[in-house]
Amino acid sequence: MNPRLLVLCFGNFIIGTGTLIVPGMLPALAYGLGVNVPVAAQLITAFAFTVCVTAPPLAALTARFNRRSLLVAVQLLFAAGHFASAFATSLHELLVLRVLSSVGAALFTAQAASTAALLVPTERRGSAIAFVFVGWSIASVVGMPLGAYVSETIGWPAGFLIVGIGALLAAALVQLSIPRGLMIVPIGRAMWASLFGNRRLMLAVAVTAIQAAAQFTVLSFLVPSFKTLFNASPGTISILLVAFGITGVAGNIIGARLIDRVGAAKVTLLGLVSMLTSHLLWLFVPGSWPLLIAFLLLWGIGGFSTNSAQQARLVMLSPPHAPVSVAMNSSAMYFGQAVGTAAGAAVLAGVAGPSAYPALALISVPLFVASIVVSVLADRKKTGAA
C-alpha cells in the first residue's frame, strides 16, 4: 500500500471524526449548554451547511496552491477550531467555532481525493480515491462512539481536544510524506460551467445529496434514540456505534475492491439498497435488539461504501472534471447532512414521546428510494451528453 495514501486516509479519518463526534456528544452538549436535543442539533446543521456553501468556491480559489501546503494548512485550521471549541461556554460560541472548523472539512476531503488521483497510475485512481475515503469509514468506528463515551464520562470538551490533537498529527504527517510542488490544473469558470452542463455528473452529485439527507435524518439522533428506546448505558451505546462503524469499514473495503471490477455505479446501487432495507427495519426497531443489530449492520455495509463509491464514480465518469466534481460532491454530501439533520430535528420537535425516533424513517425511506431512482438515471448514457 502506498504510504502517502495512508496519510491522506488518516487525514480524512480526522476530518470524519471531527464531523461525527458531535452527533455522539449531542445529549451531553444539550445538557451542558442548557438547550434541548433538537436545538443542539443546530451544531451539526451549521457545520454541514457551511461546508456545503464553501467547498466549491474554496476549491476554485485554492486550485493554484501547492497540494501539500494546502492540506497542512487545512488540518491546522481544523485543529485550531477544535481546541477553541473545548473552551466554548455557550451554544452561540460553539456555533461560530463549528463554522470555523467546517472550512477545514470543506477543503480537505475533496482535495485529498484529487491529490490521491495524482499519486497513482490512471488505472488505479478509482481504488485509490475509495481507499482514501476509508478514513471516513474508520471515523465512524471512532467518532460517534468516542463522542458518546467521552462526553458521558469525562465531559464533551475532551472530545474536541482529542480531535484537535489528531488534526495536528495529520498536518505533520502530510508535511512529511506528500511530495512538494504537487499541483492540479487550475479551475476556471469554463470548467464549472461544463460540470453544470454534464447531465450524468450532476445526477451523480444529486445522489450524494439525497442519500446523505436520508442518512443524517436518523444518524444525527442515534445516540439519544438508543437512550430513549433501549435505555442504553454509555458503554452499550459505544459498543453499538463501534459495531456500526466496523461494519462500515468492512463495507467500504469490499466496495473499494469491487469498484475496479464491476464499476462504481453498481457499488453505489448496492449500498443504497442496503441502506433502504435497514431504514425500513428502523420503523419496527423499538424494543427489538435483533432488529436493531440487523439495522446497524445493513446500514453500515451500505452507507460508507456508497460514499467512497460516489467519489470514485465522479472521477471515472470524467477525469478532467475531477477537481470540481469531487468538490461539488463533498458540498452535496454536507448539504444532505444539513437538510437531513434539520428534518430530523423538526420531527423530534413535532412528535411527542419515544415514537418520534422511529418516525424519522418516514423521511429517510422515501429519500433512499429517490436516491436509487436518480442513481439509475445517472448511469444511463444519453447521446450528446457532455
Secondary structure in CASP SS format (residue, H / E / C, confidence):
PFRMAT SS
TARGET T0000
AUTHOR 0000-0000-0000
METHOD secondary structure of the structure
MODEL  1
M C 1.00
N C 1.00
P H 1.00
R H 1.00
L H 1.00
L H 1.00
V H 1.00
L H 1.00
C H 1.00
F H 1.00
G H 1.00
N H 1.00
F H 1.00
I H 1.00
I H 1.00
G H 1.00
T H 1.00
G H 1.00
T H 1.00
L H 1.00
I H 1.00
V H 1.00
P H 1.00
G H 1.00
M H 1.00
L H 1.00
P H 1.00
A H 1.00
L H 1.00
A H 1.00
Y H 1.00
G H 1.00
L H 1.00
G C 1.00
V C 1.00
N C 1.00
V H 1.00
P H 1.00
V H 1.00
A H 1.00
A C 1.00
Q H 1.00
L H 1.00
I H 1.00
T H 1.00
A H 1.00
F H 1.00
A H 1.00
F H 1.00
T H 1.00
V H 1.00
C H 1.00
V H 1.00
T H 1.00
A H 1.00
P H 1.00
P H 1.00
L H 1.00
A H 1.00
A H 1.00
L H 1.00
T C 1.00
A C 1.00
R C 1.00
F C 1.00
N C 1.00
R H 1.00
R H 1.00
S H 1.00
L H 1.00
L H 1.00
V H 1.00
A H 1.00
V H 1.00
Q H 1.00
L H 1.00
L H 1.00
F H 1.00
A H 1.00
A H 1.00
G H 1.00
H H 1.00
F H 1.00
A H 1.00
S H 1.00
A C 1.00
F C 1.00
A C 1.00
T C 1.00
S C 1.00
L H 1.00
H H 1.00
E H 1.00
L H 1.00
L H 1.00
V H 1.00
L H 1.00
R H 1.00
V H 1.00
L H 1.00
S H 1.00
S H 1.00
V H 1.00
G H 1.00
A H 1.00
A H 1.00
L H 1.00
F H 1.00
T H 1.00
A H 1.00
Q H 1.00
A H 1.00
A H 1.00
S H 1.00
T H 1.00
A H 1.00
A H 1.00
L H 1.00
L C 1.00
V C 1.00
P C 1.00
T H 1.00
E H 1.00
R H 1.00
R H 1.00
G H 1.00
S H 1.00
A H 1.00
I H 1.00
A H 1.00
F H 1.00
V H 1.00
F H 1.00
V H 1.00
G H 1.00
W H 1.00
S H 1.00
I H 1.00
A H 1.00
S H 1.00
V H 1.00
V H 1.00
G H 1.00
M H 1.00
P H 1.00
L H 1.00
G H 1.00
A H 1.00
Y H 1.00
V H 1.00
S H 1.00
E H 1.00
T H 1.00
I C 1.00
G C 1.00
W H 1.00
P H 1.00
A H 1.00
G H 1.00
F H 1.00
L H 1.00
I H 1.00
V H 1.00
G H 1.00
I H 1.00
G H 1.00
A H 1.00
L H 1.00
L H 1.00
A H 1.00
A H 1.00
A H 1.00
L H 1.00
V H 1.00
Q H 1.00
L H 1.00
S H 1.00
I C 1.00
P C 1.00
R C 1.00
G C 1.00
L C 1.00
M C 1.00
I C 1.00
V C 1.00
P C 1.00
I C 1.00
G C 1.00
R H 1.00
A H 1.00
M H 1.00
W H 1.00
A H 1.00
S H 1.00
L H 1.00
F H 1.00
G C 1.00
N C 1.00
R H 1.00
R H 1.00
L H 1.00
M H 1.00
L H 1.00
A H 1.00
V H 1.00
A H 1.00
V H 1.00
T H 1.00
A H 1.00
I H 1.00
Q H 1.00
A H 1.00
A H 1.00
A H 1.00
Q H 1.00
F H 1.00
T H 1.00
V H 1.00
L H 1.00
S C 1.00
F C 1.00
L H 1.00
V H 1.00
P H 1.00
S H 1.00
F H 1.00
K H 1.00
T H 1.00
L H 1.00
F H 1.00
N C 1.00
A C 1.00
S C 1.00
P H 1.00
G H 1.00
T H 1.00
I H 1.00
S H 1.00
I H 1.00
L H 1.00
L H 1.00
V H 1.00
A H 1.00
F H 1.00
G H 1.00
I H 1.00
T H 1.00
G H 1.00
V H 1.00
A H 1.00
G H 1.00
N H 1.00
I H 1.00
I H 1.00
G H 1.00
A H 1.00
R H 1.00
L H 1.00
I H 1.00
D H 1.00
R H 1.00
V H 1.00
G C 1.00
A H 1.00
A H 1.00
K H 1.00
V H 1.00
T H 1.00
L H 1.00
L H 1.00
G H 1.00
L H 1.00
V H 1.00
S H 1.00
M H 1.00
L H 1.00
T H 1.00
S H 1.00
H H 1.00
L H 1.00
L H 1.00
W H 1.00
L C 1.00
F C 1.00
V C 1.00
P C 1.00
G C 1.00
S C 1.00
W H 1.00
P H 1.00
L H 1.00
L H 1.00
I H 1.00
A H 1.00
F H 1.00
L H 1.00
L H 1.00
L H 1.00
W H 1.00
G H 1.00
I H 1.00
G H 1.00
G H 1.00
F H 1.00
S H 1.00
T H 1.00
N H 1.00
S H 1.00
A H 1.00
Q H 1.00
Q H 1.00
A H 1.00
R H 1.00
L H 1.00
V H 1.00
M H 1.00
L H 1.00
S C 1.00
P H 1.00
P H 1.00
H H 1.00
A H 1.00
P H 1.00
V H 1.00
S H 1.00
V H 1.00
A H 1.00
M H 1.00
N H 1.00
S H 1.00
S H 1.00
A H 1.00
M H 1.00
Y H 1.00
F H 1.00
G H 1.00
Q H 1.00
A H 1.00
V H 1.00
G H 1.00
T H 1.00
A H 1.00
A H 1.00
G H 1.00
A H 1.00
A H 1.00
V H 1.00
L H 1.00
A H 1.00
G H 1.00
V C 1.00
A C 1.00
G C 1.00
P C 1.00
S C 1.00
A H 1.00
Y H 1.00
P H 1.00
A H 1.00
L C 1.00
A H 1.00
L H 1.00
I H 1.00
S H 1.00
V H 1.00
P H 1.00
L H 1.00
F H 1.00
V H 1.00
A H 1.00
S H 1.00
I H 1.00
V H 1.00
V H 1.00
S H 1.00
V H 1.00
L H 1.00
A H 1.00
D C 1.00
R C 1.00
K C 1.00
K C 1.00
T C 1.00
G C 1.00
A C 1.00
A C 1.00
END
